[in-house]
Amino acid sequence: QVQLVESGGGLAQPGGSLKLSCTGSSSIGSIYRMGWYRQTPGKQREGVASVVTPDNINYADSVLGRFTISRLNANNTITLQMNNLQPEATSDYFCRARYSRLGTNEVWGQGTHVTVGS
């Protein structure tokens, strides 16, 4: 199974930007869906964005138009460009690999923390 490592978290000011990266220890080319999720203490983990192919991308309504997910199979990487960040985006962000459309085999990264504030 691939191992996923997230990076790019940190502190951003409201209205600012951050770019998260998730890199796999091996090829992600055969993995069905790659995605970003976030979780704050006391709340359920929620989906932020996920990608199968450039024509098959989903975004949470709360980030639509501000966040962009990209998948770079050649680099075993997905990224999440986050623009116009607001304080409610403060959270731990996790990368997820879902191996097939109907199966339950999945891998999660350890997460990276994003704080939006002044």
C-alpha positions in Angstrom: 0.0 0.0 0.0 1.1 3.5 -0.7 2.1 5.7 2.2 1.0 9.3 2.0 2.8 12.4 3.4 1.2 15.8 3.5 3.0 19.1 3.6 2.4 22.7 3.2 0.3 23.5 6.2 1.0 26.5 8.4 -0.4 29.9 9.2 -2.2 32.1 6.8 -3.9 35.4 7.2 -7.6 35.8 6.3 -7.8 36.3 2.5 -4.4 34.6 2.1 -3.4 31.4 0.4 -1.7 28.1 1.1 -0.8 25.2 -1.0 -0.9 21.7 0.4 0.9 18.7 -1.1 0.4 15.0 -0.6 3.1 12.7 -1.9 2.9 9.0 -2.2 5.7 6.6 -1.4 4.9 4.8 -4.6 2.9 5.3 -7.7 -0.6 6.7 -7.4 -1.4 6.2 -11.0 -3.6 3.1 -10.4 -5.4 4.6 -7.4 -9.0 5.4 -8.2 -9.6 8.6 -6.2 -7.3 10.9 -4.3 -8.7 13.5 -2.0 -8.3 16.0 0.8 -10.4 15.9 4.0 -10.2 18.1 7.1 -11.1 17.7 10.7 -11.3 20.0 13.7 -11.5 18.8 17.3 -15.0 17.7 18.2 -16.2 17.6 14.6 -16.5 14.9 12.0 -14.0 14.6 9.2 -15.3 16.3 6.1 -14.4 16.0 2.5 -12.9 19.1 0.9 -12.0 18.0 -2.6 -11.3 14.8 -4.5 -10.1 13.9 -7.9 -10.3 10.9 -10.2 -9.3 12.5 -13.4 -9.3 16.2 -14.5 -12.8 15.7 -15.7 -14.0 14.0 -12.5 -13.4 16.4 -9.5 -15.6 17.1 -6.6 -15.5 20.0 -4.2 -17.3 20.8 -1.0 -19.7 23.7 -1.5 -17.8 25.7 1.2 -14.6 25.7 -0.9 -15.9 25.8 -4.4 -14.3 28.6 -6.4 -11.5 29.1 -3.8 -9.8 25.8 -3.6 -8.3 23.8 -6.5 -7.2 20.2 -6.4 -4.7 18.8 -8.8 -3.4 15.4 -9.4 0.1 14.8 -10.8 0.5 11.0 -11.2 4.0 11.4 -12.7 5.1 12.9 -9.4 2.9 10.7 -7.2 1.4 13.9 -5.8 -1.8 15.7 -5.3 -2.0 19.3 -4.3 -4.7 21.6 -2.9 -4.4 25.3 -3.7 -6.3 27.2 -1.1 -7.1 30.9 -1.9 -9.1 33.5 0.0 -8.7 31.5 3.2 -11.1 32.3 6.0 -10.8 31.4 9.7 -13.2 28.6 9.4 -10.7 26.8 7.2 -8.5 26.3 10.3 -8.2 22.5 10.6 -6.1 19.4 10.2 -6.0 18.4 6.6 -5.6 14.8 5.5 -4.9 13.2 2.2 -6.8 10.0 1.3 -6.2 7.4 -1.4 -9.2 5.3 -2.3 -8.0 2.3 -4.4 -11.2 1.5 -6.3 -14.7 2.9 -6.9 -16.6 0.1 -5.2 -14.0 -1.2 -2.8 -13.2 -0.1 0.7 -9.4 -0.3 0.5 -8.0 3.1 1.4 -5.0 4.8 2.9 -4.8 8.1 4.9 -1.9 10.4 5.5 -0.9 11.7 8.9 -2.3 15.2 8.2 -1.0 18.7 8.1 -2.4 21.6 10.1 -3.7 24.9 8.7 -4.4 27.9 10.8 -6.1 31.0 9.4 -5.8 34.0 11.5 -4.1 37.2 12.2 
